Amino acid sequence: MVGLQFHLETNAASMAALATGCADEITVDPVKWPYVHSAQDMLARPERLAGLRGMLDRILDNMAALG
């Protein structure tokens, strides 16, 4: 089982849609939830998305190889 706190399929467009469409659900509280980023922080560095697709492909390939 793999548990992820983010979506590896995310791209710039889907992140922008999430930040806009779910802005009222994003609760930033550094004490209670130190790893929750504000919509502004999520959108500030789109270059972080570049490696996600490759990571997703590697994970799925490894899972498929397990049979």
C-alpha positions in Angstrom: 0.0 0.0 0.0 1.2 3.5 -0.8 -0.2 6.6 0.9 0.5 10.0 -0.6 -0.4 13.4 0.6 -0.4 14.8 -2.9 -1.4 13.9 -6.4 1.4 12.8 -8.7 -0.8 13.5 -11.7 -1.0 17.2 -10.9 0.0 19.7 -13.6 -0.1 23.5 -13.6 -3.7 23.6 -14.9 -5.1 21.2 -12.4 -3.2 22.8 -9.5 -4.6 26.2 -10.5 -8.1 24.7 -10.7 -7.7 23.2 -7.3 -6.4 26.4 -5.7 -9.3 28.4 -7.1 -12.1 25.8 -6.7 -11.1 24.6 -3.3 -9.7 27.8 -1.8 -12.3 27.8 1.0 -11.2 24.3 2.0 -7.5 25.0 2.3 -6.9 25.6 6.0 -3.4 26.9 6.7 -2.4 26.4 10.4 1.3 25.8 10.8 0.9 24.4 14.2 -1.9 22.0 13.6 -1.1 21.1 10.0 2.5 22.1 9.3 2.6 20.6 5.8 -0.5 22.3 4.4 0.4 25.0 1.9 -1.7 28.0 1.0 -3.0 28.3 -2.5 -0.6 31.1 -3.1 2.3 29.0 -2.0 1.2 26.1 -4.2 1.1 28.3 -7.3 4.3 30.2 -6.5 6.7 27.6 -7.9 5.2 25.6 -10.8 8.7 24.2 -11.6 8.2 21.7 -8.7 5.6 19.9 -10.8 8.2 19.0 -13.5 9.3 15.7 -12.0 5.9 14.4 -10.8 4.9 12.6 -14.0 8.2 10.7 -14.2 7.8 9.8 -10.5 4.3 8.6 -11.1 5.4 6.5 -14.1 8.2 4.9 -12.1 5.9 4.0 -9.2 3.3 2.5 -11.5 5.9 0.6 -13.5 7.4 -0.8 -10.2 3.9 -1.8 -9.0 3.1 -3.5 -12.3 6.4 -5.4 -12.2 5.4 -6.9 -8.8 2.6 -8.7 -10.6 
